[in-house]
Amino acid sequence: MRSGSATVLVSAVLLLFVTTAPIAQADVGVPDVGPAGTSLIHGDLASTDSTPHAGPGTDGALVASSLPGGACAATFIGSDSLPVALCTGYVGIDPPDFAVPTVQLFDPATARPIASLQLTKGGLLGGVYGYLDNEDRVVMADGSGSILKVAHRKNPDGRWQLYVDERLDVGEQIPSGDKITGLAPDFDGRIWFATTGGVIGTVDAGGGHVGSTQLPAGEKLTNGLTIRPGGASILTSRALYEMRADEQGVPQTVWRATYDTSDVRKPGQLAPGSGSTPTYFGPNGDDWVAIVDDAPRPKLLVYRADDGSPVCSTEAFGTSGQGTENSPMAWGNSIVIPSTYGFGYPPFATSGPSDPPSAPFIGGMTRIDVSENGCERVWESDDRMATLPKLSRGDGLIYALTYGPPAPGGGVQQIGPVYYTAVDFHTGQRTVLTQVGVAPVDEPLQLTGTISADGALWQATVGRMLKIG
């Protein structure tokens, strides 16, 4: 998934002074992130969209909900068990505005909002790729060219408050009109950031030295950043990059691989190019990196993370819709890809008209196993995943909100029941289908859910925050 997106083709670059040898484990630090499984939009720094926590399982049902006054694209849960979300508020108050970025804190039992903080407006879906640090602070960018660390506390009067605890200014590194679209901490005490216009940079976590580099003109970024010890994977509208920060914190290209794309946005994607945030996976956890390209029949592309040499490629989908805005899920040597082709996003969230203007949302999801001998499809389902799914390594189920079967004649969006759904990772069989809402009030909008340590699924829709347990 991206907080926008873009991808196209270009040639490969290798900077000779950048080494591609993996960093020894003894040299690797501990990244500044909160509890495992609940601190990043894609589950972990490798962007596997998985969690160690077991979910609600086959007995899951709606236990609480609220009206947060906006759509919450990412929900985190800190060590204090308080859910905190990055949301687009429909109406801002200070100053008055529409579609404003906000941080919201929720009661863990009732799902009721208990504090809110309005931030400076940024770019398209700006702020989606924040994360939770080890002090339970939301780290995100606002529209002022700053990286914020937003904390929460209970005041003497018993009311909760969200406030900016720290502000890191990186505005001098960002051209006028450009905006930060992705953020992630690395294993060396830095925060990586990426802008829509192709600036890749790092800043010391304490706000010290900032280093940045500008990618070639015409390469846009709207996906997230994926981090491993000693490196970062970054996908633009034209190419996949493996990068490493030098001693001054300036990102340098280790390798670059172009992929099949165009300048046309597919229906069901937010912008032209691949909708993937790159996913590290493989026998040792980060041997390989995977994306889905933007060909008419998109392909899963798997590369060796150290040198960019290809491992395998295959058509991403057989019977599913031919396109995805979602990052591949990963577990071991397996990749699971949901289709979003034809999904109807609101016009303000996209980069412009699609070609064709609309298409039926067929849905579907597939598992592909990867080895040095190639890619092999294991199963393909017909579930119409309407949120970014979360794969539980705790119980082997894939959780999401879904639509029912397509309406007769097909339509870009389902008007009707919205279901809590779990799919078996091993077999692709649906294990539960329980209605929890009705679209369009509960339009899932491909928003991201989070599974808490106690097994509840926190999932936003266009109108509500749902707690399913």
PyMOL commands that set and color helices and strands:
alter all, ss='L'
color gray80, all
select helices_A, chain A and resi 25-27+57-59+171-173+347-349
alter helices_A, ss='H'
color red, helices_A
select strands_A, chain A and resi 50-51+62-66+70-77+83-93+96-106+113-118+131-132+138-141+146-154+160-169+180-185+190-195+199-204+210-214+226-228+231-235+239-245+251-258+279-281+288-292+299-304+310-315+329-331+334-338+365-371+374-381+384-385+390-392+397-403+417-424+430-438+450-451+457-460+465-468
alter strands_A, ss='S'
color yellow, strands_A
deselect
rebuild
show_as cartoon
